[in-house]
Amino acid sequence: MTSNGDQTAWIHLHPNDHCVVALRKFAKGESLQLPEQPVIQLRKDIAAGHKIAIASRHIGEPVVKYGWPIGVATSNIVPGDHLHDHNLKCHHELDYEGLASQTPTPPAKLQGKTFQGFVRPSGRVGTRNYIAVISTVNCSAGVSKAVARHFDADVLSPFPNVDGVIAFTHDSGCGMALEGIKHRTLGRVLGGIAKHPNIAAYVLIGLGCEQNTLGHLQKSQKLVTLQGVRWKPQGSESTTQDIPVLSIQDSGGTKATIRKAVEMVQSLLPQVNAMQRTTVPASEIVLATKCGGSDGYSGITANPALGVASDLLVAHGGTSILSETTELYGAEQLFTKRAASIEVARKLLDKLVWWREYTAHYGEDIDNNPSLGNKAGGLTTIVEKSLGAAVKGGQTALQDVIEYAEQTNKRGLVIMDAPGFDPVCVTGMVSGGANVVVFTTGRGSCFGCKPVPSLKVATNTPLFERMNDDMDLDMGTILQGESIEQAGQRLFDEILDTASGKKTKSELLGYGEDEFTPWSIGPTL
C-alpha cells in the first residue's frame, strides 16, 4: 500500500494494481506522480473513493485492484482515466484451485480480555436482557406489537435490568409448504430468537390456523420450557416453566389475547430484572460482521480493521461470523484456499453455485448487487465490492459454512449463507446466536438489530462527523496515519465495552425492531 507525499491524495493498494483510489476529489487536468513512473494527468473530474487508471488496458483485458482482477475493460483505457462502470464490467469464474491448500495454523492463544455478560442456564452468554413477544405468523403481528407497546419506558422504569420488551413480527407464517424451505427457514429464525442468549424470556403468539403453528414451531425448534424463569398462568395458584403460548382464535380474539399476553409478560418482568451481569471471558462473544452502504474506502479502512478485530476475537477463543454470500462472489478464493478442510471449501463453492442459479432463475445476475449508492461511492463490480468486503473475515482458517440462521457449534471464523441485503443478512446472524454486531458503512447506513447491539463504524472521517448521532467509531483515522492493527485493537476493545452494556448509537436512537427481517426463500403459495 503506497501513497505520495500528500497523504490525502491517493492510495495504491497493491503493486500489481492497474489503479489508485482517490482520497479526495480530483479535477480534470490535475496530475499525480507514482514512484518511477511518468506523471499522469487526469482526463476528467474524479470523486473521492473512485478509481484512477495508472496503466493502459485494452478491451477485454483484466483490470486489477487489491491484487486481484475486479473485471475487464469494455473500452480502451489509458493512464489518468476514471475507472468505473462506463469502461469496466464484471467477469468472474469460480476458483476451484488449491482448496484448503493454504490453511493457516491457529493463531497464538490470547487470554485476559473479559466482559460483563448474562450467563444463561444453557451456558451461552447474553450481552443484553430482553423479553420477546414472538409472532408465529403475520396475522398475529398486530397483537404482538400491541403487547410490546404496553411496556413503554414508564411501565419498565421499576425494572432497570430489563432492556425492553420486543415484538418479533414478520410477513410470513402461512402460504408455504409444510416443512418446505420457507417453513424450515422461518422456524430456524424464530427458534433462534426464542433461544437467543439476549432473550431472557419470551411469549409465543399465533392466530390458530396458520401453517407455522405454535405446536409445530415448539416441536421443530425444541422449545420445551423457559430456562431460568417461571410464569404464573391466569387462574393458577402455582408457577410453571412451560412456555407462555397464546392462540388468538382460542383466547377470545384480539383484545383478550393482548390482555392475557400483557399479564404473562408482567409476571416475567421481576424475574428477568433480577438477572445480573457477571465477568466472563471474551471467548463468549459471537460476532456478526456486516458492511452496508459501502464505498471506495470500505475495503481500505473499516473492513480491514474489523478483520483485525475478528482475528483477535478468534485468538481469544471466540466466534466470528462472516455472511453476505452474494458479496463473497469473486473473493471466494480468499476463503476456499484457507479453509480448514476441502469439505468446508466445497460448501462455500456450492453455495455460490446455488446463488448463481437462483438469481438466473429470475433473469438477474449476482453483479446486480452493487447498489446505486455503492457505485456513487466508487465501487463498480461485485468482485471489487466482494474483495473489499471479504477482509472483514481477517486471516484465520475458515472453520465452517452454515445455513441461514443456523446455530454454529464451531469456534473461530464461520461463514453463514445469507443475502447481502442488510436487515435480512443480520437477522440470520443474530438468529444464529450472534450477541454483538459490527456494521461498517461508507455512505452512512442507519441500522440496529434488537436484541443485539449494533456498532456502526464509519469508513471515513467526513461521514463520522456528518452523521455523528449514528456512527460509533471513525476508521477514517487509518487514512490519517493510524495503523490498521491499532484501529482493529480499538474496535475490539469497543466490542467488549458494548458487550458489557455500553449503549450503541443505534440503541440510543431506538433502531432495531423494524430491521428484524427473516429471509423468505421459495414460493408464496
C-alpha positions, -999 to +999 in steps of 0.1 A: +000+000+000+017+032-011+008+069-014+026+101-024+037+128-001+002+142+000-015+116+023-049+130+014-045+125-024-045+088-034-035+053-024-020+024-043-033-007-026-011-034-043+020-033-065+001-052-093-029-029-093-038-010-125-054+018-105-051+040-074-080+051-052-087+089-049-087+100-013-101+134-023-119+150-052-096+154-083-102+180-110-096+174-147-061+183-156-046+176-122-016+153-121-002+126-099+032+111-097+038+074-089+073+062-080+094+055-110+065+063-134+058+092-158+035+119-145-002+110-150-026+138-160-063+133-152-086+133-181-118+142-162-130+151-127-128+121-103-147+119-070-132+108-037-133+070-033-132+064-071-105+047-091-079+064-113-062+043-140-024+042-138-019+016-166-032+011-201-057-017-206-073-028-239-108-040-244-113-074-228-081-072-206-085-077-168-083-047-145-066-054-112-073-039-077-063-053-043-040-075-064-070-094-080-089-089-112-121-069-105-134-070-141-125-065-177-122-033-197-151-026-220-132+002-238-095+011-242-082+026-210-052+049-206-035+063-175-055+092-160-089+077-170-117+074-145-123+036-140-159+029-134-190+012-150-186+031-183-154+012-191-153-018-167-176-048-163-177-079-141-161-111-154-155-139-130-154-177-129-154-195-096-120-206-084-118-243-076-080-244-074-060-251-043-089-259-019-077-259+017-041-257+004-032-226+025-049-234+058-032-212+083-021-225+117-043-214+146-033-180+160-014-179+192-039-181+221-047-149+239-062-145+273-072-119+299-099-100+279-133-102+296-167-085+295-198-083+318-225-106+304-256-125+314-248-162+318-279-183+308-288-218+320-278-231+285-243-219+292-244-192+265-238-156+274-261-126+267-250-091+261-285-077+267-315-087+288-348-086+268-382-102+269-395-112+234-431-114+221-428-137+190-454-140+163-456-173+145-475-157+116-481-122+102-517-125+113-506-122+149-482-093+143-506-066+153-513-083+187-476-088+194-468-052+187-496-040+209-483-061+238-448-047+233-461-011+231-478-016+265-443-019+281-431+016+275-404+034+295-428+043+323-440+008+328-405-006+327-389+020+350-392-002+381-372-029+362-339-012+353-321-045+344-347-052+316-335-037+283-370-039+269-399-059+256-396-065+218-422-077+193-406-100+167-430-099+137-427-108+100-447-111+068-449-149+067-460-179+086-486-191+060-489-196+023-460-221+024-454-258+020-453-277+053-417-284+061-407-267+028-376-245+026-396-213+035-411-231+065-378-246+077-360-213+074-387-193+093-387-219+120-349-216+125-352-178+127-380-178+153-365-206+172-331-189+172-347-157+186-365-176+213-333-194+224-310-164+219-289-156+250-300-119+248-336-131+253-343-139+290-379-149+284-405-149+257-442-153+248-453-170+216-485-157+199-502-173+169-535-169+151-545-206+153-550-217+117-516-209+102-491-233+086-464-223+110-485-234+140-475-229+176-472-266+182-450-272+151-427-243+160-423-256+195-416-292+184-393-284+155-372-259+174-373-279+207-390-250+226-399-271+256-395-250+287-385-215+297-350-217+312-343-197+343-377-181+347-412-192+357-446-177+349-480-180+366-509-189+343-540-169+348-563-186+374-535-208+386-521-208+421-487-222+411-460-212+386-447-232+357-417-234+334-440-242+304-437-217+275-463-189+276-483-196+244-514-179+231-536-185+201-558-155+192-586-178+180-585-199+212-580-169+235-612-150+225-599-126+199-576-096+197-583-077+230-585-109+251-551-121+237-534-088+243-547-087+279-535-122+286-501-117+269-496-085+289-503-105+321-478-131+310-450-106+304-458-088+336-453-120+356-419-125+339-406-090+345-394-093+382-375-125+374-358-110+343-350-079+363-333-099+390-307-113+365-272-098+369-241-094+347-210-113+357-175-114+344-170-138+315-141-143+290-140-127+256-144-162+241-181-159+248-185-133+221-202-144+189-196-116+165-217-108+134-198-088+108-216-067+082-209-039+058-236-018+042-237+014+023-202+005+012-179+029-006-144+030-021-129+033+014-147+003+029-120-022+018-092+002+028-102+013+063-131-001+083-133-036+068-096-044+073-098-031+109-128-053+115-107-082+101-081-075+128-107-074+155-121-107+142-087-123+144-082-110+179-116-125+189-107-159+173-073-158+192-093-153+224-114-184+216-145-166+203-165-169+171-167-145+142-195-149+116-190-136+081-221-136+058-234-119+027-227-148+004-235-127-027-208-103-016-181-130-014-185-138-052-151-130-067-134-133-033-142-169-026-106-179-032-095-160-002-115-185+019-115-217+000-077-218+000-076-212+037-105-234+047-100-260+075-108-288+050-117-294+014-152-302+025-156-268+041-142-251+009-167-270-013-196-259+010-188-223+001-184-230-036-217-250-037-235-220-021-221-197-047-233-220-075-267-221-059-268-183-058-258-180-094-286-204-104-311-188-080-305-153-094-305-165-130-339-181-125-353-146-121-334-132-150-309-114-128-272-116-120-251-115-089-233-085-104-265-065-099-256-064-062-236-032-060-263-006-053-265+029-069-252+042-036-222+018-038-214+029-073-217+066-063-191+058-036-167+044-061-175+006-063-180-007-098-184-046-099-195-072-074-160-086-075-145-053-064-171-050-037-165-086-026-128-082-023-133-052+000-160-069+020-141-102+025-114-086+046-139-084+075-131-121+079-095-115+089-068-141+082-077-171+103-088-205+089-124-209+077-139-234+101-174-240+086-201-228+062-235-229+078-271-224+067-291-192+072-300-187+109-282-220+118-265-220+152-229-229+149-210-251+174-177-241+159-152-216+174-133-194+150-143-180+116-175-193+100-195-181+070-233-181+072-252-183+039-273-151+035-282-124+011-263-092+011-294-071+020-286-056+054-317-065+076-321-100+061-284-108+065-281-096+101-314-112+111-298-145+101-266-140+120-285-128+151-309-158+150-278-179+147-266-167+180-245-136+174-245-114+205-227-084+191-230-069+156-203-047+139-216-028+109-192-009+087-205+018+064-191+044+040-223+060+027-240+062+061-263+033+068-288+037+097-292+004+113-298-016+145-309-051+152-326-059+185-320-078+207-283-074+198-263-042+200-250-030+166-218-009+165-217+014+135-182+020+121-176+048+096-150+042+068-142+079+065-140+109+088-163+132+069-191+106+073-183+102+110-186+140+116-216+144+094-237+116+110-222+116+145-255+107+160-254+073+141-217+064+140-199+048+169-164+047+156-143+065+130-119+044+109-111+073+086-082+077+110-064+050+091-061+075+062-045+099+087-018+077+100-033+052+124-023+017+116-049-009+107-037-030+136-042-001+161-076+006+147-086-031+149-075-032+186-095-001+193-125-017+176-120-050+196-120-030+229-152-013+219-168-046+211-161-057+247-174-025+262-205-028+241-210-064+252-207-052+288-237-029+284-224+003+268-252+016+246-246+020+209-258+050+189-284+029+172-297+017+206-299+053+218-319+062+187-343+032+192-334+013+160-338-025+159-374-038+158-382-029+122-349-044+110-360-079+120-365-094+086-363-132+081-352-143+046-382-155+027-369-182+003-391-200-021-426-196-034-455-180-016-485-203-020 
